[in-house]
Amino acid sequence: MNSTNNSNETSELGETKCPKCYGTEVVFDYKDENGYEIYKPCACRERNAWGRRFKNALIPEEFVHANLENYERENENQQKMFEQTVKYLESFPDDRDELQEVGAKNFGFTATIGEQRIRALNPGDRSEIKHKHNNFGIGKTHLQIALAKQLIKQGFNVLVVSDVSFMDEMMNAKRMSDDGESYNRMLNSVLSADVLVWDDIGKAKPTEAKEGLYYMIVNERYKRKRPIIFNTNEDKNTLADRIGYAANSRLLERGQGEYYVMETEGIDWRLKK
Ligand SMILES: [Zn+2]
């Protein structure tokens, strides 16, 4: 997944070479009765593991510094989005064993009035509705990346994909003549990650092949009770037009509950600045 931006933020990764073990992650412990040198894991190992998970998560460059503290809450809606995110985090399993056992809900931000619906309006109504129910630039991705980083810190494997580039790459991989090797490798990462963050789901141009893929991923993760954290500029109905009805209902079903899938709208702060 090359076109998904990888982070190379060194301060977050803490990847300075450890002076104790010179980067081998093991240190001498003791000599046993036969004179063999016994080594133990170095203290840096846990720190590096977090760094690797962070690196493997494919956090988009512009969100490397996103955290819960620097999310701007300028209105009630953003305050609510923030609170839901914190609640979700608090309700999340403590570790991978617990996740394996009980699973976790999907968590999503959708629009109140989806792009697909807005595009279908006549131009006069379009701008008014768009303005009234704006869904852009309210920090959905920021919050979810911040959430992802917290989960990475807690030891979970997190993968972040961005809809358009991810779907493009999957479709390209499918056409490769390598007996499906690339395709399956990518698919396997997406299915087996503890947590999948799916940015802008439903943005890619719909095709039948993509519809099949959406359903496969959403359904397989559903069966494994592995959560998808997603955001979309579509609403709960128009998203079905983009990713297919079956995938949409599975996605939302696993996100059923008091606060797991939230409709959002607000002032576009990118325009305000
Ligand atoms: Zn070390």
Boltz pocket constraint, residues with backbone or C-beta under 6 A from the ligand:
constraints:
  - pocket:
      binder: B
      contacts: [[A, 18], [A, 19], [A, 20], [A, 21], [A, 22], [A, 23], [A, 24], [A, 25], [A, 26], [A, 42], [A, 43], [A, 44], [A, 45]]
      max_distance: 6.0
